[in-house]
Amino acid sequence: MDIACTGAGVMASRLLDAVDGMDDCTLVAVCDVDEGNARKAAEPRNAAVYTDHETMLAEHELDALLLAIPSFAHTNQATLAARQGIDLFVEKPVARTAEKAHEIRSAIEENDVISQTGYLFRYADITERARELVENRTIGLMDGRYWGGIPGRPWGREKEKSGGGNVQLATHVFDVLRYFGGEVNSITTYGNRRVRDEIDFEDVNTSSMEHANGIVSHVSTNCITPVGTQVTLVGDGFELTLDYTAETLTGSVDGEEIRFEGCGRAVETEVESFVNAVERRDASDVRTDYADGVKTLELTLAANESLETGAPVVLDGPDS
């Protein structure tokens, strides 16, 4: 199976490390606007180096493309690949705007290609274990936090490029809440910037949500102090905390203490899921395809809209 990667940054390197561990995958090309970064990723793997994705796609017959670039950099990389029948793994957030995301989703659906997005928390074993424990139980409340400090990359500190704390940073938490709690009917978000001048968006914000099934949930985003990322689930006979920084699941179910240590293979698991789906032409094990990733993007964009207007935002139905 021949794979190429567009993007040669931090996330791309983690994806490529996972590909290295798969015997049936061959990385044939790497493309990045920074030729030095592309070369650094490609040459140890005997892959071709490109700075233009259109040239790369024209010169190789690919089975799949890993798209690991910042959301603001999405132009026609995904749509061009989809129109060539190339299956797509797209890092989160899946686009910077809803319009671009819908354009890409349409190309994927019209060309019947397999897609997966990089919401790796869904592939963490602490998430799997928590879903086993709460299966057939009623969830009442979900509380999540992304307390990650200042974004490390310069573009991540600009809201126009990154989308700010909700779209770029806390998006994994919003996605996990959708995974456990289903779609959101409405969201209200408040925030401010009082401490950090290094970013041009809110250094803290908080979102409250009502899900279609009656669950209520909350997400707080903190760009002041890098404490970590957690999700707590409360419901019928249980309270569980998934700590994605420490990779632990703790709490209790029916009075029995729970402590589960994760093995830290979420990236490897998500890449394996994608590769298996491509090879078998069966996406049943994909936990977050592109259309699903678009729903998480729309939720975080709604959080930003509520921040700007000071009013609740009602989301469209599940088929939006």
N, C-alpha and C positions, 0 to 999 in steps of 0.2 A: 504494500500500500504506500503510495507516494504522497507525501505531505509537504506543504510549504508553509512558511510563517511570514505574515506581514506585521512588522513591529519587532524590535530587538531590545526592549527595555526590561524592567524588573519582572513584570508578569510574564512576558514572553520567555524569559530565561527559565522560569519555573515550569512553564508548559513544555518547553523543549527538554528540560531535564527528565520530565515524565515520559516524553516520547522516546528518549534514549533508552529507557528501560523496557521498551516493547520490541520484541524480536521481529514482529511482522510489519513494522513501520520504518520507512526510510525518509529522512528529511532531505529533500532535493534542492530547496532554495530558501533563502531568507531575504526579505526586503525591508529596508528602513531608510528614511530620509537622511539619516546619518550613516554614511558608508562605513565609517569606522566601527560603529555598533553592529551593523549588519555583518561585517567581516569577522568581528570577534565571535559572534554567535555561529556563523556558517562554517568557517574554515576548520575548526576542530572536528566538525561533523562531515567534512568533505561535501558541503553543500555549495551551490552557486550563490553569488552575492548580487543583489540588485538594490537600486535606489528608486526604481520606478515599478510600481506594482502591475501596471498594464503590460509592460515588457515581460515581466516575469510570467504573468498568466498566459501571454501569447506564446512563450517559448517552452512551456512545460505542459504535459498532460497530467493533471493532478487529480487525485482521488479526493483530497480534502485540503482545506485551508484553515490555518489558525490565524484569527484576526485579533491581534493584541496591541491595539493602538489607542491613544486617548480618544474619548468620545467626540471631541471637537474636530478630530482629524478625519472622521468618516466622510469620504466623498463617494466614489463609485466602487470601492474595493469589494464590498460584499455583493452589491447588485451585479457587478460584472462577473464575479465568480459564480454566483447562482445561475446566471444566464448561460454559463458554460457547463452547468450540471455538476459543479464542484460542491461537495458538502462542506458545511461551515461550522466552525467553532468560533463564537464571538465573545470576547471578554466583556465584562460589565463596566459601566452601564452600556447598554447595547447601542445607544446613539446619544447625541446631545439634545436633540429635539424630538418631539412626537412625530413631526412630519417626516423626518429622515428615517425614524424607526419604522413607520408605516410603509415607506417606500421599500425598505429592505425586506420587511415581512412579506410584502406582496411579491417581490422577486423570488423569495424562497418558496412561497406557496405555489406560484405559477409554474415554477420549474421543478417542483417535487423533489427538492434536495433535503437531506437530513440536516438538522440544525441543533446546536446546543449552545448555551450561554454559560459564562464563567461564574455562576453563583455557587461557589464551591462549598458554602456552609451546608447546602442540601446533601452533599456527598460526605460530610464529616460523620464519623462513626458515632459521635455523641448525639448527632441529630437522628441517626437511624435508631439508636437505642431509646431515645426519648419517644420517638413515634411508636415503637413497640410497647412502651410502658403506658402511653396514654390512649392507645387504640381502644375504640369503643367507649371511651370515657368523655364526659362533657367538660370542655374547657370554658372557663368563665372569664379569665383575665390573662393577658399577655403583656409583659413589660420588657422592653429592649433598650439597650444603650450602646452607642458607639462613642466612646470617650478616647479618641485617638490622638489628640494633640494637633499641632500644625502640620498640614500636608508637606511631605518632603520635597516634592517636585514643584518648580516655580509655577507651571501652568495650573497646578492643583490649588494654588492660592488665589486664582482669579475666577470669579463666579461665571463670567462670560464663557470661559473655556471649560471649566470643570462642572458647573452646575451647583457648586457650593457643597455644604455639609451633607445635605440630604441626597442629592443626585449622585455625587461621586463617592462619599465616604460611608454614610449610614445605609446605603442601598442594600448591603448584605443583610442588615437587620430587618429592614422593611420586607425583604424577600422571605426571610425565615418566618416572619409573622404571617405572610400570605400562605406559606407552605403548611403551617400548622393550623391557621385560622380561616383560610379561604379569602375570598375577595372582600374589599373594603367598600362600604357605601359612602362614607363621608369622612373627611379629615379636617382637623383644625390645628394650625401650627402657629406658635409664637416664638420669637427669638430676638436677639440683640447682639451688638458688638460693643463690648465695654473694656476688654482687656487686650486683645491681640490686634496690633496694627499691621502685622505681617500679611494678613489676609484681607480681602476686600468684601467679605461677606460675614454673616453672623458667626460669632465665635461660639455661641451656644444657641440651640433651639430645641423646642419640645413639641411633639405631635401627639394628639389624641385621636383615635379612630374608632368607628363603629363598623363592624363587619356585617356582611349580609345575613349571617346566621345568628347574630345577636352577641357574639363575642365583642368585648371592648379591649383595646390595646393601646399601648403608648410607646413612643420612641424618644429618647433624648440624645442629642448630638452635642459633643463637647470638643472644641478645637483648642482648648486651653491646656489641659493636662492629659498626657497619654496613659490613661488608667487601664483600658481594655474594653473588650466587646462581650456583652452578655445578653442572654434572653431568659426570662423567667416565665414559666407556665404555671397557672394556678387553676385547679378545677376539682372535679368530683373525686375526693379521696387522695389528691396528690398536690405537691408543689415541687417543681423541678427547676434548677438553674443550669443552663448550658453556658459554660464559660469558654468562648471560642479563642480566648487568648491563652488560658492555661490548658485548654482541651480536656476539660473535665465536665462530668454531669453529676450533680449532687442534688439532694433533697430527700423526699420520702413519698412512698406510695402505700396507702392503707396502713400508715404507721410504721412501715418498714423503711429503714434508712437506705438510701441509694448513694453509692459512690462508684462512678465508672470513669476509667482513664482512657482517653482517646489515644490512637496510635499515630496521629498526625499525617495521614495519607490522603487527605481530601483532594489535593491537586491530582495526585496519581489516579485516584478513583474516578474523578470526573473525566480525565483524559482517556482512561481505559473504557469508560462508558461510551464516550463518543466514538472511539476507534471500533469498538465492538458493534455499535449501531451501524457504522459505515460498512464494515465488512459483511455483516449479516443482512443489511438492508432492512433492519428492524429497529425502530426507535423506541420500543416499549420501555427500555430501561433508562432512557433519557429523562431526567427529573426536571429539567427546565429548558425547553426548546426556545427558539427565538420569540415566538408569539407570547410565551409565558414571560420571557424577559422584558418584553414590551410593556406588559401589565405592571411590572415592578417599576419600570421607568415612569410610566404614567402616574403611578402613586407618588413617587418622589417629586415629580413635576407639580402635582397637585399640592404637595406640602409647600413647595416654593410659592405657588400661587396664593395659598392661604397666608403665608408670611407677608406677601406684598399687599394683600387686600385687607388683612385683619379679619377675614370672614371664613366660615366653613366652606369647603369645596365638596360638592357632590360629584362622585365619579360615575361614569357611564357603566352600563351593564357588563357582565362577564365576557361578552363577545365583542367588546369594543376593540 
